Amino acid sequence: MPRAIWSGTISFGLVAVPVRMYSAITEQTLHFNLLHAKDDGPIGYRKVCKVEDKPVPDKEIVKAFEVAKGEYVHLSDEDFEAARADGLRAIEIHEFVPYDEIDPILFRHTYYLGPQDGAERVYALLRRALEDAGLVAIATFVMRNREHLGCLRVREGVLTLEQMYFADEIRAPDEIGGRDVKVDKRELEMAAGLIESFSGHFDPERYRDRYRDALAQIIKAKRKGEEVHVAPAEEPEEPADLLEALRASIEARKGSRNGRGRDGLSDLSREELYERAKDAEIPGRSQMSKEELVEALRQAA
């Protein structure tokens, strides 16, 4: 059983559901230490005043907010206490809405909510009511002295709290999409066909962090005393004619579907596929994903 990181109640009108919060995510990031190369001594850091160039004791360090260039307002622990939101141990439901009305960009972090001892019945009641309504609850809650927005939903029989960003935290995409240009009708039809050829159902098990896996293999090899050599990076190739590239991609996709699984290409790593694509002089291979390399090799066969 994982360790609870927060406990409180879900406030639903006059109904209170005592719950415990658990992180739903276990990040698989590799963590590294900074060491002195010659003796493996850990590297620490000192808090130094950049004006005096001297170490500063903790008791002389204050938190401050820069209100203008070079102008700061110092804040004490009492100031933060005064600003602390009410409802320290409550997830307060404000409304119920359809899930598809929420833009995914608002989602920040996922937590599971389990019932506290003796609260199983009221927990099951809220869970079942949410499932039957086909809606999710929009709520606010306080964690680490800060108020957060949340989406309460049911996932695989468990109440799940999605911590969300507030609307004013989302950056507007002003002009990031580039200027509006006219799209060629034939290219658009080809692009639609290519999208259709890739259409399917999302399976998260198909995807892994290839960089992390490769780095883990390098660590394993170096631990054994083996040398690791980096293959020279290949210069990106000039893109081909867009219409021809779309047509070739569709044909490659058709070929992969017709002969999928019989040639063993899907079982090879991206590095092995890349070497074969290099031998076959397939253009654009340096920018292709594993799936694209498989399709290009099948088309070239």
MOFEN-V806075 format. One record per run of one state. SS is the DSSP state (helix for helix, strand for strand, loop for the rest). FROM is the first residue (numbers start at 0). TO is the last residue. If there is no record, write none. Layout:
ss: [SS;SS]
from: [FROM;FROM]
to: [TO;TO]
This chain:
ss: [loop;strand;loop;strand;loop;strand;loop;strand;loop;strand;loop;strand;loop;helix;loop;strand;loop;strand;loop;helix;loop;strand;loop;helix;loop;helix;strand;loop;helix;loop;strand;loop;strand;loop;strand;loop;helix;loop;helix;loop;helix;loop;helix;loop;helix;loop;helix;loop;helix;loop;helix;loop;helix;loop]
from: [0;5;12;14;23;34;35;41;42;47;49;53;55;57;60;62;68;70;75;76;83;89;97;98;101;103;106;115;119;133;135;143;145;155;157;164;166;169;184;198;203;206;209;223;241;258;264;267;269;279;284;287;289;300]
to: [4;11;13;22;33;34;40;41;46;48;52;54;56;59;61;67;69;74;75;82;88;96;97;100;102;105;114;118;132;134;142;144;154;156;163;165;168;183;197;202;205;208;222;240;257;263;266;268;278;283;286;288;299;300]
